[in-house]
Amino acid sequence: MSENAGKTYDVIAEKLNKSFGANHVLRDFTLSVEKGQTFVIVGPSGSGKSVFLKHLVGLITPDSGEVVVLSKKINELPPEELLALRRRIGMVFQSSALLNSLTVEENVGLGLTEHGLIGQEEVLKIVNEKLALVEMSGKNQLLPEELSGGMRKRVAVARTLALGPDMILFDEPTVGLDPLLSSNVDELILGLKKNVKCTNIVVTHDLITAFRVADRIGMFHDGKIVAIGAPEEFRRSQDKSVQEFIARNRDWRI
């Protein structure tokens, strides 16, 4: 019996290739992510990990290969179906991407308000629920400039959760944060795994975050995943690129 029998996958990438001029970023990139799993992709900054994330929301199309996201072949979807799929996928950016002129409450409720499908009372109810999930209750009227980096990240996650995503993509969630704030972001991701139970894909070069939050870790090297496994299995990997990456990041702690 196949080890994949009975499993449900929210992401299946098969032999993706993507080049930008002479730069061949993805090379027969193949990966599957189970529903409800927190999957972490590690690798050096600038190696193309974020390019893969952009394929998952259709911001980039592959030169060859196939991407299936939430059971949809994303590179074959017409524009209206692609838009509907994107609404099921949340993305937390490096910068948090909050609007500085809006309060926390307004930022979190922005997507709900724009869609205009529910009344303001229901919007506020959802906003307060999601702020509570990320431990930001009572911060509704603060502006982004009044928040720490970690707090802004939490608000960004609450905004994503407000739309009820099936999957959340984190692009370098701890970049630029000090160790304490990075730890807070890690705890946030762990809380989502426990309380929201959606699929999380985390792209990072931070081994501390990787070992703390992952169900599985994949090593990105030379345009493809070269090693994959649960955290302890990954740490023991004999793959040369994994060992070199760990050796260059010896400040990680578990």
C-alpha positions in Angstrom: 0.0 0.0 0.0 1.3 3.5 -0.9 2.4 5.6 2.1 0.2 8.4 0.7 -3.0 6.3 0.7 -5.8 8.0 2.6 -3.9 11.3 2.9 -5.3 14.6 1.8 -2.9 17.2 0.3 -3.5 20.9 0.2 -0.4 21.5 -1.9 1.1 19.3 -4.6 3.9 20.8 -6.8 5.2 18.6 -9.6 8.5 19.3 -11.4 8.1 23.1 -11.3 10.6 25.1 -13.3 10.9 28.8 -13.3 13.7 31.1 -14.7 14.2 34.8 -14.7 16.5 35.4 -17.6 19.6 33.3 -16.9 18.6 32.7 -13.3 17.0 29.2 -13.1 15.3 29.6 -9.7 13.1 26.5 -9.5 14.5 23.3 -11.0 12.1 20.4 -11.2 10.8 21.5 -7.8 8.5 18.8 -6.3 6.7 19.0 -2.9 3.5 17.8 -1.3 2.0 19.3 1.9 -0.7 17.5 3.9 -3.9 19.2 5.0 -3.6 20.6 8.5 0.2 20.4 8.5 2.7 23.1 9.3 5.4 22.7 6.7 8.6 24.8 6.9 10.9 25.4 3.9 14.4 26.5 5.0 17.3 27.7 2.9 19.5 30.7 2.5 18.0 34.2 2.0 17.5 35.0 -1.7 17.6 31.4 -2.8 14.1 31.5 -4.3 11.9 30.2 -1.5 9.5 33.1 -1.8 9.2 32.5 -5.5 7.6 29.2 -4.7 5.1 30.9 -2.4 4.1 33.2 -5.2 3.3 30.2 -7.4 0.8 29.0 -4.8 -1.3 32.1 -5.1 -0.9 32.5 -8.9 1.3 35.6 -8.8 3.9 33.7 -10.8 3.2 30.9 -13.3 5.7 28.1 -13.9 7.6 27.7 -17.1 6.8 24.0 -16.8 5.3 21.7 -14.2 2.0 21.7 -12.3 0.8 23.3 -9.0 -2.3 22.0 -7.3 -3.6 24.1 -4.4 -6.6 23.1 -2.4 -7.5 20.6 -5.1 -7.3 23.3 -7.9 -4.7 23.2 -10.7 -3.8 26.8 -10.1 -2.0 27.5 -13.4 -5.1 26.4 -15.3 -7.7 28.5 -13.5 -9.6 31.3 -15.2 -9.2 34.7 -13.5 -12.5 34.6 -11.5 -11.7 31.1 -10.1 -8.2 32.2 -9.3 -9.6 35.1 -7.3 -11.9 32.8 -5.4 -9.0 30.5 -4.6 -6.9 33.4 -3.3 -9.6 34.3 -0.9 -9.1 30.9 0.7 -5.3 31.5 1.1 -3.9 34.0 3.7 -0.5 35.4 3.3 1.6 37.0 6.1 4.3 39.2 4.6 7.7 40.0 6.0 6.7 43.6 6.5 3.2 42.8 7.9 1.8 45.2 5.3 -0.5 47.0 7.6 -2.1 50.3 6.4 -0.6 53.0 8.7 -3.6 55.3 8.4 -6.0 52.6 9.8 -6.5 51.4 13.3 -5.9 47.8 14.3 -9.6 47.2 14.1 -9.9 48.7 10.7 -6.9 46.8 9.4 -8.2 43.4 10.6 -11.7 44.1 9.2 -10.5 45.6 5.9 -11.1 42.5 3.8 -14.5 41.9 5.3 -15.6 45.5 4.8 -14.3 45.5 1.2 -16.3 42.4 0.3 -19.4 44.0 1.8 -21.0 40.6 2.5 -21.8 41.2 6.2 -22.9 44.1 8.4 -20.6 46.2 10.5 -21.8 44.6 13.7 -20.8 41.1 12.4 -17.5 42.5 11.1 -16.6 43.8 14.6 -17.6 40.5 16.1 -15.2 38.6 13.8 -12.4 41.2 14.3 -12.6 40.8 18.1 -12.6 37.0 17.8 -9.5 37.0 15.7 -7.7 39.6 17.8 -8.4 37.4 20.8 -6.9 34.4 19.0 -3.6 36.3 18.5 -3.7 37.7 22.0 -4.3 41.3 20.9 -7.7 41.9 22.6 -8.3 45.5 23.5 -5.8 46.9 21.0 -8.6 47.8 18.5 -8.0 51.6 18.4 -4.2 51.6 18.2 -2.4 52.6 15.1 0.4 50.4 13.5 3.0 53.0 14.5 2.1 52.4 18.2 2.8 48.6 17.9 6.0 46.6 18.3 7.2 44.5 15.4 5.8 41.4 17.0 2.4 43.0 17.6 2.2 44.2 14.0 2.8 40.6 12.9 0.0 39.4 15.2 -2.4 42.0 13.7 -1.4 40.9 10.2 -2.3 37.3 11.2 -5.6 38.4 12.7 -6.4 40.2 9.4 -5.6 37.0 7.5 -7.8 34.8 9.9 -10.7 37.2 9.5 -11.4 35.9 6.0 -11.4 32.3 7.2 -8.6 30.9 5.1 -8.0 27.2 4.5 -4.2 27.8 4.3 -1.8 30.5 5.5 1.6 31.3 3.9 4.2 32.9 6.1 7.1 34.6 4.2 10.1 35.0 6.5 7.9 35.7 9.5 10.7 36.5 11.9 13.0 38.5 9.7 14.2 41.7 11.3 12.9 40.7 14.8 14.9 40.3 17.9 15.0 36.9 19.6 12.2 37.7 22.0 9.8 38.9 19.3 10.8 36.0 17.1 9.9 33.6 19.9 6.5 35.4 20.2 5.9 34.9 16.4 6.8 31.2 16.8 4.3 30.8 19.6 1.7 32.5 17.4 2.2 30.0 14.7 2.0 27.1 17.2 -1.2 28.6 18.5 -2.7 28.7 15.0 -1.8 25.0 14.6 -3.7 24.2 17.8 -6.7 26.5 17.6 -7.4 27.1 13.9 -6.2 23.9 12.3 -5.5 25.3 8.9 -2.5 24.3 6.7 0.5 26.5 7.3 3.5 26.9 5.0 6.4 28.8 6.5 9.3 30.0 4.4 12.3 31.0 6.5 16.1 30.9 6.8 15.7 30.8 10.6 16.4 27.4 12.1 15.1 28.4 15.5 11.6 29.0 14.0 11.9 25.9 11.8 12.5 23.5 14.6 10.0 25.1 16.9 6.9 25.2 14.7 7.3 22.5 12.0 5.6 19.2 11.5 7.9 18.7 8.6 10.9 20.6 7.2 12.2 20.7 3.7 15.6 22.0 2.6 15.6 24.3 -0.4 18.9 24.1 -2.3 19.8 24.7 -6.0 16.2 25.3 -6.9 14.6 22.1 -5.4 13.8 20.3 -2.1 16.8 18.1 -1.5 15.9 16.8 2.0 12.7 16.5 3.9 11.5 15.1 7.2 10.2 15.7 10.7 12.4 18.1 12.7 14.5 15.5 14.5 14.8 13.5 11.3 15.8 16.6 9.4 18.4 17.5 12.0 20.1 14.1 11.6 20.0 14.3 7.8 23.3 13.4 6.1 22.5 15.6 3.1 25.5 17.9 2.6 23.4 21.0 2.0 21.5 20.4 5.2 24.6 19.9 7.3 26.2 23.0 5.8 23.1 25.1 6.4 22.9 23.9 10.1 26.6 24.6 10.5 26.2 28.2 9.3 23.3 28.7 11.7 24.7 27.5 14.9 23.0 30.1 17.0 19.7 28.1 16.8 18.3 26.8 20.1 15.6 24.4 20.9 
